[in-house]
Amino acid sequence: QVQLVESGGGLVQPGGSLRLSCTASGSIFSRVPMGWYRQIPGKEREFVARISNSNYTTYSDAVKGRFTISRDNAKNMVILQMNSLRPDDTAVYYCNSSPVPHPNWGPGTQVTVSS
């Protein structure tokens, strides 16, 4: 059964950094592009970043230059390094395959950027 588990969120001041991790069960995730998404209550989930099997990366305009996505296929893990965080980065962050996400989403990890 496919399972995604995100971790690493927390409370950080504006300008700070956080490193999110995602562990994916199921070997399929080592063979597909993976991405990070985020959701604010009352809004639709939005794309943040994607990384292909060959480590080609794509970012939303909102995070380009501040966030870095990486992956470790041997560990079925996807990482999101977030720097220069802003209050509007506050959201629940999820990982999943991208651009077509698997139906089974993980619980997400809360990121709050506030002074």
CORLIN-V511974 format. One record per residue. N is the residue number from 1. RES is the residue in three letters. SS is DSSP state (H for helix, E for strand, - for the rest). NEAR is the number of other ideal C-beta (glycine too) atoms within 10 Angstrom. Layout:
N RES SS NEAR
N RES SS NEAR
This chain:
1 GLN - 5
2 VAL - 14
3 GLN E 12
4 LEU E 24
5 VAL E 14
6 GLU E 24
7 SER E 14
8 GLY - 16
9 GLY - 19
10 GLY E 13
11 LEU E 12
12 VAL E 18
13 GLN - 10
14 PRO - 13
15 GLY - 11
16 GLY - 15
17 SER - 11
18 LEU E 21
19 ARG E 13
20 LEU E 25
21 SER E 17
22 CYS E 26
23 THR E 17
24 ALA E 25
25 SER E 13
26 GLY - 13
27 SER H 9
28 ILE H 12
29 PHE H 24
30 SER H 16
31 ARG - 9
32 VAL - 15
33 PRO - 18
34 MET E 25
35 GLY E 25
36 TRP E 26
37 TYR E 22
38 ARG E 24
39 GLN E 15
40 ILE - 13
41 PRO - 6
42 GLY - 5
43 LYS - 9
44 GLU - 7
45 ARG - 17
46 GLU E 12
47 PHE E 17
48 VAL E 25
49 ALA E 25
50 ARG E 20
51 ILE E 22
52 SER - 14
53 ASN - 12
54 SER - 6
55 ASN - 10
56 TYR - 9
57 THR E 16
58 THR E 16
59 TYR E 18
60 SER - 15
61 ASP - 6
62 ALA - 14
63 VAL - 22
64 LYS - 11
65 GLY - 9
66 ARG - 15
67 PHE E 22
68 THR E 16
69 ILE E 24
70 SER E 13
71 ARG E 22
72 ASP E 12
73 ASN H 14
74 ALA H 7
75 LYS H 11
76 ASN - 18
77 MET E 17
78 VAL E 28
79 ILE E 17
80 LEU E 26
81 GLN E 15
82 MET E 26
83 ASN - 14
84 SER - 13
85 LEU - 22
86 ARG - 14
87 PRO H 11
88 ASP H 10
89 ASP H 22
90 THR - 16
91 ALA E 22
92 VAL E 18
93 TYR E 24
94 TYR E 22
95 CYS E 31
96 ASN E 25
97 SER E 19
98 SER - 22
99 PRO - 10
100 VAL - 9
101 PRO - 17
102 HIS - 17
103 PRO - 6
104 ASN - 12
105 TRP - 15
106 GLY - 19
107 PRO - 11
108 GLY - 22
109 THR E 22
110 GLN E 13
111 VAL E 21
112 THR E 15
113 VAL E 20
114 SER - 10
115 SER - 8
